[in-house]
Amino acid sequence: MTVGDETYRVYRYEGKLNDLELGVVLLCFKEGEPMEPKNVRSFLCTDIQLSTKKILDYYSKRWSIETYFKQIKGSLGFDGYQIRSEKAILRYWTILNFTYIFASLLKGTKFCEALHEIRNQKFGSIIRFVYDQATQGEELEKIKKELLVA
């Protein structure tokens, strides 16, 4: 089956799934890849009336949204921040979106790769700062105070 520009081998199961009386599970492997667990993509759908093609079309559009939320929750702390007012939520959401887009554009790569590179650079600059301060004879306590870890 072809979805977008990719071709997949798809296996469809329709039936009872634990507490779900009736559902559809699709197991998909990219054409040409071996049938190994690391290569499988599985999708669950509760609407058994949808064709396999339609389910995969929906998920192909939904996938970028899901990965975006996973990344901002795991990397930018979206899942741990608690705010109540609509104004604060909109401000926080704007900051997250800006950070996500800025990091990607700044490094010209995917967000997760850009964030990894930015964090490595930041960590490297901290190490450089500590090294420079230590070679200039600064006391450890002063360096820690400067880094706000004292």
N, CA, C and O of each residue as an XYZ file, in Angstrom:
600
protein
N       0.840     -1.167      0.000
C       0.000      0.000      0.000
C       0.889      1.236      0.000
O       1.918      1.263      0.676
N       0.500      2.252     -0.750
C       1.260      3.492     -0.827
C       0.552      4.581     -0.038
O      -0.642      4.821     -0.218
N       1.309      5.238      0.842
C       0.803      6.365      1.612
C       1.794      7.497      1.409
O       2.965      7.381      1.773
N       1.323      8.590      0.827
C       2.239      9.681      0.490
C       3.216      9.192     -0.554
O       2.807      8.742     -1.624
N       4.513      9.274     -0.256
C       5.556      8.830     -1.182
C       6.131      7.473     -0.806
O       7.014      6.957     -1.492
N       5.635      6.898      0.276
C       6.191      5.647      0.797
C       5.278      4.460      0.510
O       4.056      4.594      0.462
N       5.903      3.284      0.317
C       5.150      2.042      0.107
C       5.371      1.146      1.322
O       6.494      0.988      1.798
N       4.275      0.563      1.813
C       4.304     -0.260      3.014
C       3.642     -1.607      2.774
O       2.744     -1.743      1.944
N       4.115     -2.608      3.532
C       3.387     -3.869      3.653
C       2.517     -3.709      4.881
O       3.011     -3.329      5.943
N       1.241     -3.989      4.756
C       0.300     -3.718      5.835
C      -0.483     -4.986      6.158
O      -0.974     -5.677      5.266
N      -0.589     -5.275      7.456
C      -1.385     -6.392      7.945
C      -2.470     -5.819      8.841
O      -2.184     -5.053      9.761
N      -3.715     -6.192      8.572
C      -4.862     -5.629      9.291
C      -5.495     -6.701     10.168
O      -5.758     -7.817      9.720
N      -5.738     -6.335     11.445
C      -6.486     -7.200     12.357
C      -7.729     -6.439     12.779
O      -7.651     -5.281     13.189
N      -8.866     -7.091     12.678
C     -10.130     -6.518     13.121
C     -10.723     -7.453     14.150
O     -10.848     -8.652     13.902
N     -11.090     -6.921     15.304
C     -11.700     -7.767     16.313
C     -11.572     -7.190     17.702
O     -11.296     -6.003     17.873
N     -11.777     -8.041     18.698
C     -11.729     -7.642     20.104
C     -10.286     -7.374     20.522
O      -9.369     -8.116     20.171
N     -10.110     -6.289     21.285
C      -8.794     -5.903     21.789
C      -8.945     -5.548     23.259
O      -9.364     -4.441     23.597
N      -8.607     -6.481     24.126
C      -8.759     -6.277     25.578
C     -10.163     -5.765     25.888
O     -11.143     -6.472     25.649
N     -10.273     -4.549     26.416
C     -11.579     -3.999     26.788
C     -12.327     -3.394     25.606
O     -13.502     -3.050     25.730
N     -11.678     -3.265     24.492
C     -12.308     -2.697     23.301
C     -13.027     -3.814     22.549
O     -12.407     -4.771     22.086
N     -14.330     -3.675     22.440
C     -15.139     -4.732     21.817
C     -14.752     -4.977     20.359
O     -14.655     -6.121     19.914
N     -14.534     -3.895     19.629
C     -14.212     -4.038     18.211
C     -13.260     -2.915     17.799
O     -13.544     -1.739     18.029
N     -12.158     -3.273     17.205
C     -11.190     -2.280     16.765
C     -10.349     -2.820     15.626
O     -10.457     -3.986     15.245
N      -9.512     -1.950     15.092
C      -8.632     -2.315     13.988
C      -7.196     -2.025     14.416
O      -6.896     -0.950     14.934
N      -6.324     -2.985     14.196
C      -4.887     -2.778     14.405
C      -4.213     -2.994     13.062
O      -4.432     -4.000     12.388
N      -3.388     -2.026     12.689
C      -2.605     -2.148     11.463
C      -1.138     -2.287     11.834
O      -0.607     -1.483     12.600
N      -0.489     -3.296     11.296
C       0.954     -3.476     11.448
C       1.583     -3.151     10.110
O       1.247     -3.764      9.096
N       2.492     -2.192     10.100
C       3.059     -1.708      8.839
C       4.582     -1.811      8.847
O       5.245     -1.509      9.839
N       5.105     -2.243      7.716
C       6.559     -2.309      7.489
C       6.840     -1.580      6.188
O       6.127     -1.776      5.203
N       7.868     -0.741      6.169
C       8.256     -0.099      4.918
C       8.687     -1.167      3.931
O       9.371     -2.127      4.284
N       8.277     -0.984      2.703
C       8.666     -1.909      1.633
C      10.182     -1.953      1.542
O      10.840     -0.914      1.494
N      10.730     -3.158      1.519
C      12.179     -3.328      1.393
C      12.901     -3.475      2.721
O      14.070     -3.861      2.743
N      12.234     -3.178      3.827
C      12.862     -3.357      5.138
C      12.501     -4.737      5.673
O      11.414     -5.243      5.393
N      13.398     -5.351      6.438
C      13.085     -6.672      6.997
C      11.969     -6.585      8.035
O      11.792     -5.559      8.692
N      11.228     -7.669      8.170
C      10.138     -7.719      9.147
C      10.704     -7.982     10.534
O      10.653     -9.104     11.039
N      11.236     -6.947     11.133
C      11.808     -7.025     12.465
C      11.026     -6.069     13.364
O      10.493     -5.068     12.885
N      10.951     -6.365     14.657
C      10.185     -5.505     15.562
C      10.576     -4.023     15.507
O       9.715     -3.154     15.645
N      11.856     -3.733     15.309
C      12.279     -2.323     15.281
C      11.738     -1.584     14.050
O      11.698     -0.353     14.041
N      11.324     -2.315     13.020
C      10.836     -1.686     11.792
C       9.314     -1.581     11.729
O       8.775     -0.944     10.824
N       8.624     -2.195     12.675
C       7.162     -2.211     12.619
C       6.580     -0.907     13.164
O       7.089     -0.339     14.130
N       5.519     -0.451     12.532
C       4.715      0.677     13.013
C       3.317      0.122     13.182
O       2.778     -0.505     12.269
N       2.723      0.350     14.347
C       1.384     -0.168     14.578
C       0.430      0.982     14.851
O       0.795      1.983     15.467
N      -0.784      0.818     14.385
C      -1.805      1.850     14.513
C      -3.098      1.209     14.985
O      -3.478      0.135     14.519
N      -3.767      1.877     15.910
C      -5.032      1.398     16.444
C      -6.127      2.357     16.017
O      -5.973      3.575     16.110
N      -7.213      1.811     15.557
C      -8.351      2.632     15.153
C      -9.625      1.987     15.704
O      -9.791      0.770     15.622
N     -10.511      2.789     16.255
C     -11.764      2.270     16.797
C     -12.894      2.302     15.779
O     -13.966      1.751     16.030
N     -12.673      2.934     14.643
C     -13.693      2.996     13.587
C     -13.399      1.905     12.556
O     -12.590      2.097     11.649
N     -14.068      0.756     12.708
C     -13.787     -0.371     11.811
C     -14.350     -0.172     10.412
O     -14.065     -0.958      9.508
N     -15.146      0.873     10.230
C     -15.699      1.167      8.905
C     -14.663      1.790      7.971
O     -14.809      1.743      6.750
N     -13.626      2.368      8.550
C     -12.601      3.010      7.726
C     -11.747      1.961      7.023
O     -11.410      0.922      7.592
N     -11.411      2.257      5.788
C     -10.522      1.365      5.052
C      -9.108      1.498      5.606
O      -8.775      2.471      6.283
N      -8.292      0.504      5.304
C      -6.885      0.536      5.728
C      -6.205      1.775      5.173
O      -5.463      2.447      5.890
N      -6.442      2.081      3.927
C      -5.842      3.254      3.280
C      -6.242      4.537      3.998
O      -5.398      5.400      4.236
N      -7.521      4.669      4.345
C      -8.016      5.878      4.997
C      -7.384      6.037      6.392
O      -7.004      7.141      6.779
N      -7.275      4.940      7.133
C      -6.656      4.987      8.467
C      -5.210      5.468      8.345
O      -4.778      6.341      9.098
N      -4.469      4.902      7.404
C      -3.067      5.300      7.230
C      -2.940      6.733      6.724
O      -2.001      7.437      7.095
N      -3.872      7.172      5.883
C      -3.866      8.571      5.437
C      -4.050      9.515      6.632
O      -3.350     10.520      6.753
N      -4.994      9.180      7.505
C      -5.230     10.006      8.699
C      -3.984     10.050      9.580
O      -3.560     11.117     10.023
N      -3.405      8.877      9.826
C      -2.226      8.832     10.693
C      -1.025      9.528     10.065
O      -0.213     10.112     10.783
N      -0.895      9.480      8.755
C       0.241     10.149      8.119
C       0.168     11.659      8.324
O       1.197     12.325      8.436
N      -1.039     12.194      8.373
C      -1.192     13.619      8.636
C      -1.049     13.916     10.122
O      -0.566     14.981     10.507
N      -1.459     12.993     10.933
C      -1.452     13.169     12.384
C      -0.055     12.974     12.985
O       0.235     13.499     14.060
N       0.800     12.230     12.300
C       2.092     11.844     12.854
C       2.959     13.043     13.242
O       3.556     13.046     14.319
N       3.034     14.053     12.388
C       3.866     15.217     12.698
C       3.330     15.957     13.918
O       4.107     16.528     14.683
N       2.025     15.955     14.106
C       1.429     16.592     15.283
C       1.822     15.816     16.538
O       2.200     16.410     17.548
N       1.733     14.493     16.472
C       2.081     13.651     17.621
C       3.555     13.808     18.004
O       3.881     13.923     19.186
N       4.435     13.812     17.017
C       5.860     13.940     17.329
C       6.177     15.327     17.882
O       7.040     15.472     18.748
N       5.477     16.347     17.380
C       5.669     17.699     17.908
C       5.335     17.730     19.400
O       6.117     18.244     20.200
N       4.183     17.186     19.774
C       3.792     17.196     21.184
C       4.734     16.357     22.043
O       5.045     16.732     23.174
N       5.180     15.240     21.516
C       6.124     14.413     22.264
C       7.421     15.192     22.528
O       7.981     15.127     23.622
N       7.884     15.922     21.518
C       9.124     16.675     21.663
C       8.981     17.850     22.628
O       9.873     18.081     23.445
N       7.879     18.596     22.552
C       7.766     19.739     23.464
C       7.483     19.280     24.892
O       7.813     19.987     25.844
N       6.880     18.114     25.051
C       6.682     17.578     26.397
C       8.009     17.080     26.961
O       8.370     17.413     28.090
N       8.726     16.294     26.187
C       9.961     15.693     26.667
C      11.147     16.632     26.713
O      12.001     16.503     27.590
N      11.218     17.576     25.785
C      12.408     18.422     25.679
C      12.228     19.839     26.204
O      13.195     20.473     26.625
N      11.000     20.337     26.181
C      10.781     21.722     26.591
C       9.924     21.841     27.849
O       9.556     22.947     28.245
N       9.607     20.723     28.475
C       8.909     20.748     29.757
C       7.427     21.058     29.703
O       6.845     21.448     30.716
N       6.804     20.894     28.550
C       5.383     21.217     28.416
C       4.508     20.363     29.326
O       3.445     20.810     29.756
N       4.933     19.157     29.621
C       4.114     18.262     30.442
C       4.219     18.555     31.936
O       3.431     18.019     32.716
N       5.155     19.378     32.350
C       5.339     19.615     33.768
C       5.010     21.025     34.220
O       5.138     21.346     35.402
N       4.593     21.857     33.302
C       4.335     23.257     33.619
C       2.854     23.430     33.907
O       2.015     22.996     33.117
N       2.519     24.064     35.038
C       1.115     24.237     35.405
C       0.753     25.718     35.434
O       1.302     26.496     36.214
N      -0.173     26.083     34.574
C      -0.694     27.445     34.532
C      -2.203     27.366     34.356
O      -2.730     26.393     33.818
N      -2.890     28.407     34.818
C      -4.348     28.325     34.812
C      -5.030     29.360     33.936
O      -6.070     29.075     33.341
N      -4.471     30.542     33.847
C      -5.178     31.580     33.099
C      -4.971     31.396     31.594
O      -3.929     30.918     31.146
N      -5.965     31.779     30.848
C      -5.886     31.652     29.390
C      -4.744     32.496     28.830
O      -4.045     32.076     27.907
N      -4.565     33.670     29.385
C      -3.490     34.557     28.925
C      -2.123     33.914     29.140
O      -1.265     33.962     28.258
N      -1.919     33.307     30.318
C      -0.640     32.650     30.620
C      -0.418     31.444     29.716
O       0.701     31.202     29.262
N      -1.471     30.693     29.457
C      -1.368     29.527     28.573
C      -0.955     29.967     27.173
O      -0.059     29.376     26.571
N      -1.607     31.003     26.659
C      -1.275     31.499     25.318
C       0.160     32.030     25.250
O       0.848     31.830     24.249
N       0.607     32.697     26.302
C       1.987     33.196     26.329
C       2.983     32.039     26.351
O       3.969     32.034     25.614
N       2.706     31.065     27.207
C       3.605     29.914     27.310
C       3.647     29.151     25.989
O       4.716     28.759     25.523
N       2.475     28.947     25.393
C       2.373     28.255     24.113
C       3.171     28.989     23.035
O       3.839     28.357     22.216
N       3.101     30.311     23.037
C       3.846     31.119     22.062
C       5.352     30.939     22.254
O       6.094     30.784     21.285
N       5.794     30.961     23.511
C       7.227     30.772     23.799
C       7.696     29.397     23.339
O       8.768     29.270     22.750
N       6.888     28.361     23.609
C       7.257     27.007     23.182
C       7.357     26.911     21.661
O       8.315     26.350     21.130
N       6.370     27.457     20.972
C       6.388     27.412     19.511
C       7.568     28.177     18.945
O       8.219     27.723     18.004
N       7.843     29.345     19.521
C       8.990     30.125     19.064
C      10.287     29.342     19.260
O      11.124     29.275     18.360
N      10.443     28.752     20.446
C      11.645     27.977     20.752
C      11.805     26.816     19.778
O      12.899     26.575     19.270
N      10.727     26.106     19.521
C      10.741     24.956     18.622
C      11.184     25.375     17.215
O      12.062     24.750     16.620
N      10.570     26.430     16.699
C      10.878     26.887     15.340
C      12.271     27.518     15.273
O      13.032     27.256     14.343
N      12.597     28.350     16.264
C      13.891     29.039     16.267
C      15.050     28.055     16.305
O      16.019     28.204     15.559
N      14.957     27.053     17.169
C      16.041     26.067     17.271
C      16.248     25.348     15.944
O      17.381     25.153     15.504
N      15.152     24.958     15.315
C      15.244     24.248     14.034
C      15.843     25.129     12.945
O      16.706     24.688     12.187
N      15.383     26.371     12.870
C      15.882     27.278     11.838
C      17.326     27.700     12.109
O      18.126     27.824     11.181
N      17.653     27.918     13.380
C      19.005     28.328     13.743
C      20.039     27.296     13.299
O      21.100     27.653     12.785
N      19.728     26.032     13.497
C      20.669     24.965     13.158
C      20.395     24.353     11.790
O      21.213     23.586     11.281
N      19.257     24.683     11.193
C      18.941     24.164      9.863
C      18.729     22.663      9.839
O      19.102     21.987      8.881
N      18.124     22.144     10.908
C      17.926     20.707     11.003
C      16.644     20.428     11.779
O      15.925     21.354     12.156
N      16.363     19.158     12.012
C      15.194     18.783     12.799
C      15.357     19.283     14.223
O      16.475     19.460     14.708
N      14.222     19.511     14.894
C      14.248     20.071     16.244
C      15.092     19.245     17.201
O      15.924     19.799     17.919
N      14.895     17.935     17.227
C      15.618     17.108     18.205
C      17.126     17.183     17.979
O      17.897     17.209     18.938
N      17.546     17.219     16.724
C      18.976     17.343     16.426
C      19.493     18.735     16.790
O      20.592     18.881     17.325
N      18.680     19.755     16.492
C      19.071     21.130     16.815
C      19.207     21.313     18.323
O      20.167     21.923     18.793
N      18.250     20.789     19.078
C      18.293     20.923     20.533
C      19.509     20.208     21.117
O      20.155     20.715     22.033
N      19.811     19.038     20.584
C      20.978     18.291     21.039
C      22.257     19.101     20.793
O      23.125     19.173     21.662
N      22.365     19.696     19.627
C      23.548     20.490     19.290
C      23.647     21.748     20.163
O      24.733     22.111     20.613
N      22.518     22.405     20.396
C      22.496     23.611     21.238
C      22.908     23.261     22.666
O      23.692     23.984     23.281
N      22.383     22.158     23.194
C      22.728     21.747     24.560
C      24.210     21.375     24.665
O      24.861     21.692     25.661
N      24.736     20.708     23.651
C      26.168     20.374     23.652
C      27.026     21.640     23.645
O      28.028     21.723     24.355
N      26.624     22.623     22.838
C      27.369     23.879     22.793
C      27.314     24.593     24.137
O      28.317     25.135     24.600
N      26.143     24.592     24.759
C      25.991     25.244     26.061
C      26.851     24.548     27.108
O      27.545     25.204     27.884
N      26.805     23.229     27.128
C      27.610     22.468     28.076
C      29.097     22.726     27.834
O      29.868     22.892     28.779
N      29.486     22.757     26.573
C      30.886     23.039     26.227
C      31.314     24.424     26.675
O      32.442     24.605     27.133
N      30.423     25.411     26.549
C      30.780     26.769     26.976
C      30.922     26.850     28.494
O      31.740     27.622     28.994
N      30.141     26.071     29.227
C      30.278     26.033     30.686
C      31.624     25.420     31.064
O      32.321     25.928     31.942
N      31.979     24.335     30.401
C      33.274     23.702     30.667
C      34.409     24.667     30.353
O      35.366     24.777     31.119
N      34.301     25.368     29.224
C      35.321     26.341     28.834
C      35.439     27.440     29.888
O      36.547     27.830     30.258
N      34.297     27.940     30.374
C      34.297     28.988     31.393
C      35.000     28.515     32.670
O      35.845     29.223     33.216
N      34.648     27.320     33.139
C      35.256     26.775     34.358
C      36.763     26.611     34.160
O      37.556     26.966     35.033
N      37.144     26.075     33.012
C      38.575     25.881     32.721
C      39.315     27.221     32.727
O      40.360     27.353     33.366
N      38.769     28.217     32.013
C      39.415     29.527     31.940
C      39.546     30.164     33.322
O      40.591     30.718     33.664
N      38.486     30.081     34.102
C      38.515     30.668     35.445
C      39.546     29.954     36.330
O      40.280     30.597     37.080
N      39.591     28.631     36.235
C      40.525     27.853     37.053
C      41.970     28.145     36.658
O      42.836     28.248     37.526
N      42.241     28.278     35.356
C      43.612     28.564     34.914
C      44.042     29.986     35.277
O      45.235     30.281     35.345
N      43.062     30.866     35.509
C      43.380     32.230     35.941
C      43.492     32.320     37.465
O      43.712     33.396     38.021
N      43.335     31.164     38.131
C      43.524     31.122     39.571
C      42.309     31.456     40.400
O      42.435     31.671     41.606
N      41.138     31.508     39.800
C      39.920     31.807     40.559
C      39.589     30.660     41.503
O      39.818     29.493     41.185
N      39.051     31.003     42.662
C      38.646     30.010     43.651
C      37.411     29.256     43.162
O      36.557     29.820     42.478
N      37.326     27.982     43.519
C      36.192     27.146     43.124
C      34.873     27.727     43.613
O      33.882     27.699     42.883
N      34.844     28.246     44.821
C      33.601     28.812     45.369
C      33.127     30.005     44.546
O      31.926     30.178     44.336
N      34.066     30.828     44.080
C      33.702     31.989     43.253
C      33.137     31.522     41.903
O      32.167     32.091     41.401
N      33.748     30.489     41.325
C      33.272     29.941     40.044
C      31.861     29.371     40.231
O      30.978     29.605     39.406
N      31.659     28.633     41.308
C      30.332     28.059     41.578
C      29.291     29.150     41.783
O      28.157     29.032     41.317
N      29.684     30.221     42.487
C      28.749     31.338     42.701
C      28.391     31.992     41.370
O      27.237     32.347     41.131
N      29.385     32.144     40.514
C      29.171     32.739     39.186
C      28.193     31.908     38.348
O      27.381     32.446     37.595
N      28.294     30.585     38.500
C      27.421     29.671     37.766
C      26.101     29.401     38.488
O      25.272     28.619     38.024
N      25.925     30.061     39.628
C      24.707     29.930     40.438
C      24.488     28.491     40.925
O      23.361     27.997     40.963
N      25.582     27.841     41.291
C      25.487     26.464     41.835
C      26.068     26.406     43.250
O      26.233     25.324     43.815
N      26.372     27.553     43.806
C      26.952     27.587     45.158
C      25.860     27.570     46.200
O      26.148     27.594     47.396
